[in-house]
């Protein structure tokens, strides 16, 4: 459950538990979208990419539901101290997850364009970056689900490695593009995708920081 301590009101505990479940559901749905994004990149699967794009609406709806629950809790319970921090933290986490959904949708829109281009070596390197970011996001969601503040700190530290991986990919691809005109179009889209992935890593870190804030 979300609460850091037990409350006298069992109904408040139940409401917090429901909010916790809603956020975990949102995170699980995003994890599935991320896996599908990786599949779309690897297999050049337009149908899967379009599925991710359309499923972003589900993430938007889940965020609206979570924010509505939080607003109701604040109005009914008028929380202070740690309870208020928990609800503010949950608001932030829902927002970060909604943005990740938007970013995954943006990646898949570029994946559809990339299908007609050949850049296998570069695609493999992009998948390595995508997989690393996906693992970081899963780690942040595990930290939230378990309320594990040490794990949250690990997410913050590992984001540094993501940044290094992103910069290495970006600079290497940019150098290749300067030497091979055929890479101009697919390379440009891959550069944008890599930047989006780096931003997802930042949002995963923001989720971890929100968990620390809640404590």
N, C-alpha and C positions, 0 to 999 in steps of 0.2 A: 504493500500500500504506500501511498504518497506520504502520509503523515510521518513526521520524525518522532512523534510521541503520541500516546493514546489520548483521546479526548473523553470528557465526561459524557458528551452527547454521542450516542451510538449512531444516530442519524447523520451527524457530521462525518463520522468515520466512514459510513457507507457512501456518502456523497463524494468523499475524497477517493475512496476505492474505485468508484465509477469513473471519476475523472482520470485516475491512473490507468484504468483499463482502456479508456478512449485514446489516450496518448500512446499507449503501447500498440493498440490497433493501428493507429496512424503510422507509427514507426515500422510495423510489420509490413504494411502495405507499401511503404516506401522501399523497404528492403527488396520486396518482390519486383518493384519497378526498376530498381537498380540492376538486379540480376537480368531482367529482360533487356535493359539498355546494353549491358555487356554482351548479351546474346546477339542483339541487333548489330552491334559493331563487328563482332567476330564473324558472324555468318552473312553479313550484308543482307539482313532480313527486313524488308520493307514493311511487311505485315506486323512484325513484332514492334518495330519502331513506331508505327501508327497506333498500335495498342497502347504503348507508353504515353504517347501524346494525348490520346483520348482519356486515359485513366488519371491524368492530372486533375481532372474535374473532381474525382473522388477525394483526392487529398484536400482540395479547396473546401469541399463539403465537410470533411472531418475537422478541418481547422475551425470552421464556423461553429460546428457543434461543440468543440472544446472551449472556444471563447465564450459561447453562450452559457456553458456549465460554470465557467469561472465567474462570469458576471453575476450569475444567480447566487453562487456561494458567497461572493463578496457582499451582495445586497442582503442576504439572509443572515449571514454569520458575523459580518463586520469584523473580520479577523485582524489581529495585530501580531507583532513579533514574528516568530518563526512561521506561523500559519500564513501570514500575509506574504512573507518571502517565498514560501512554497507556491502560492498561487501566482505571484508575479513571475517566478521562475518557470512555471508551467505555461504561462502566456508567451514568454520568450521562446521556449522550446517549440511550441506549436507554430509560432511564426517562422522559426528557422527551418522546421520540417516542410512547411508550405513552400518556402523559397527553394528548398532542395527539389521538391516536386516540379516546380517551374523550370529549374535548371536541367533536370533530366529530360523534360519535354523539349527544351531547346537543343540539347545534345542530339536527340533522336531526329529532329528536323534537319540537322546537318548530316546525320548518318544517311538519311534518304538521298541526299544530294551526292554523298560519297559513293553510293552503290555503283554508279556508272564509271567510277575511276579506279585505276589500279595503283596501289601503293602498299603492297603487302608488308614489307619490312617496317614501314612507318606505322602501319596499322597494328602490328604486333607490339611495337613499343607503346602505342597509345593504349592498348589493352592492359599492358603492365601497369601503367599509371592509373587506369580506370579501376583495376582490381585492387590496387593499394588504397585508393580513396574509398572504395566500397568497404574494405575491411575496417578502415578508420571509422566510417559511419556506423557499421555494425557494432564496433567497440563502444561508441558513444551511446548507442541505444541499449546495449547491455549494461552500461554504467547507470543509465537511467532506470531500467527495469529492476536492477538489483540495489539501487541507491548506493552504489559503490563509489565512494569519493576518491579512493586510491586509483581506481580504474579510470575515473574522469581525469585525474591528473596525468595518467599514462596517455590518454588521447591528446591532451595538450602538448605533451612532449613529442609524440609521434607525428604531429602535424608539421614539425620542422623537417622531418624526413620527406614528407609529401612535397613540401616546397622545394626541396633540393631535387627531387625526382622530376617535378614539373619544369624547373629551370633548365635541367639537363636535356629534357625532351625538347623544350621550346628552342633552345639555342642550337641543338644538333639539327633539328628539322629546318630551322631558318637557314642554316649553313648549306644544307642539301638543296633547298629551294633556290639559293643564289647560284648553284652550279647546274641545276637541272630544271629547265623551263617547264617540263611536263608535270612537275610537282607543284606548280604555282597554284592551281585551283584546289586540288585535294589538300595540299599542304596548308593553304589558308584556312580551310574548314577545320583541319586537325589542330591548328594553332588555337582557333577559337574554342574547340572542344576541350583542349588541354587547360585553357584558362578557366573554363566553366568548371572543370573537375577540381581545379585548385580552389575555386570559390566554394565548392561543396565541402572540401576539406576544411575550409575556414568555418563553415556553418556547423560541421560536426564538432569542431573545437568550441564554437559558441555554445552548443548544447552542453558540452562537458563543463564549461565555465558556469553555465546556469545551474547545473547540478551542485557545483561547489557553493554558489551563491545561496541556494536553497538550504544549505547546512548552516 
